[in-house]
Amino acid sequence: MTPIQVAQYFGVRMRRVHYWERRRFLTPVRTARGERVYMTMEVEHLAGMHGR
């Protein structure tokens, strides 16, 4: 999932997604073009931890 998709999934701003990344709640993976994406399983796990 892209950072924008994660923000939409949780209904938060991009700033919050970057905060979660800095706090290591989410670990970005770089694509061949250098874009940051997050594993869907990791996003779902974070959602489960926060009761979503």
Secondary structure, DSSP 8 states (H G I E B T S, - for coil): --HHHHHHHHT--HHHHHHHHHTTSS--EE-TTS-EE--HHHHHHHHHHTT-
